[in-house]
Every structure is written in structure tokens, then in C-alpha cells.
Amino acid sequence: MEISDQLLCLFSAEIRDEDDRYVLEVPKREIDTGTVEPAETYKVALISRSASEPTNPDEPSTATHPAGEPQPPVEAGELRYVEIEDIGKQGDGIARVERGYVIIVPGADIGERVKIEVSEVKSNFAVGEIIEEDL
């Protein structure tokens, strides 16, 4: 799948049925740290995560993440815009996304907003490589 350079944010969400409409909630962090603004209109693309899709060997399986335990909120190869909030003991930048999940970004400094590609995903952290700096 090709991802447009115009992509502002990427997240997973459930669609709720409310009376005569369906509701998809945008996580608060996308407004607080992203380029998405309340009361604006955006194009939305929906990508199904059906069980019938072929399994990607790079994606974490339920075997490594037992049922009932939260899955990492990122996937290998995913592009993200993140803000570096802290510096780790090894000097790498630290960003936090959904549920406080940590993404380690080598070469990033506190306060930087960077576009990254997630290169490695573990149950409690991920590693991202900088694609574009100072956004």
C-alpha cells in the first residue's frame, strides 16, 4: 500500500453506531501534537483489519501478544509524526504515543517534532528512524 506524503496522522479506532450516524473518534494527542485542528474538514481513509487478511510476518502476532493484553499501537514500517519529550540513558530521543507507549528515536533532541518510520516493534517500546526533521 502506498502512503501519501500528505498524511497528517495515522491511528487505529473503532467506529461507533450512534442513532442516525457513525462516529469515529480522533485521539486527543493527534490534536495536541499534530497538525490536525478541531472544526476543520479532512479526508479520512479507512483500512480494514479483518481476520481474513493475509498475515504479514513483520507484524506482531497474537502468539507474541497473548489475548487480553494490549497490542503495541504501532507497526513496523509505519510512518508517524512524533514529538521528542525526553532523552534516554543512551542519549536517544524518547517519544510517547497512545497509552504512553514509548518510541525510541536515535539522533533526536527534546522538543523536536520529527517524521519517523518505525523500524522495530516490541511489546513495551518501538524504535523509529528519522525520515524528516523539524516539522
N, C-alpha and C positions, 0 to 999 in steps of 0.2 A: 504494500500500500504506500502511495506517495503522500507525504505530508506537506502542505503548503507553507511557504515562508511567512504567510500572513497569519498563521496560527497564533492566537493570543494566549490561550490556555488549554490544558488538557486534563480532564479529571473523569472519574467514574461516578455515576449517580443512578439512583433508581427513579423511575417515573411513577408518580402517584396519581390515582384517579380521584379527582375532587369534583363532584357534581357534574357539571357540563363541560369540564376541561381536564386536561392532564397537566401535571406540574412537575418540572424538573428544577431542583434547587442548585444554585451555583454556590459552592463553598465560600464562606466569608473571606478566606485567605486569598481567593482569586481577585476580590475587590480590593482588599487591603494591600496586597503586594504586587498585583498585576496591573495591566493596562486596561482592564475592564472597568467600566464606570456604571454605577446604577442609573436607571432611567434612560439608558441608551439602547439601541436596537442592534443585534448581532446575528450573524448567520450561525446556525447550530448544525453540526453533523452528528448523527447517531450511528454508532458501530455496535452491532450485536455481539454479545459474548455467549452465544448459545453453546450448549454442550456438544452439539453435533459438529462444531468447527474442528478442523484438524489440530492436533496438539503441536505447538512449537517447542522443540527441545530446549530452546533458550529461556522459555518461560518457566517460572516455578510451578511445580505440580503439587497437587494436594498431598502427595506422599511426603514431600518435604515440609508441608504446612498442614498439620492434622486438622480435620474438620472441627469447626468451633473456634479455632484460633484465627485472628485477623491475618489476612494476606498482606504482603507489602503493597503500599499504594502506588508503586512504580514498577515498570517492567524494563528489562534490558533493551536498549535501542530507543527508548522513549526520549523525546526532546522535551525539556522543561525550562521555564524561566524561574530562577530562584534568587533569593537574596541571602547573602552570606551574613549569618548572625553571630558567628563565633569562630575562634581558631582552635583547632585541636592540639593535643600534646605534641604531635609530629609537625605542626605548622600548617596543616591543611585547613582550608575553609570548611565551615560547617553550615549547612542549610537545613531547615526543618520544614517538612511538608505536612500532609494530613496526619492527624493523630500524633504529632510530634516526631514522626519518622525522620531519621537523620540521613542526609546525603552528604558524603564527604567529597569536597571539590578541591583537589590539589591545585596550588597556584593562585587561589582566590584569597582576597582580603576582606575583612569585616566591612560591611556596608556596600560592597559591590553587588550589583544586580547583573547576573550573567545567564546566558542561554547555555544549557548543558545537554549532553547526550549521556544517558545512564548507561554505564558500561558493565556494571556488576551489581547484582541484587542478592542480598542476604536477608534473613528473617528480621533482623533488627537494624540494618543500615544498608545503604547503597553507595556506590562510587559513581561520580559523574565527571566527565571530561568537558572542559570549557570549549564551546563552539564559537561564542560571541561574547565580548566583554562590554561593560558599562552601558547597559540598556536604560 
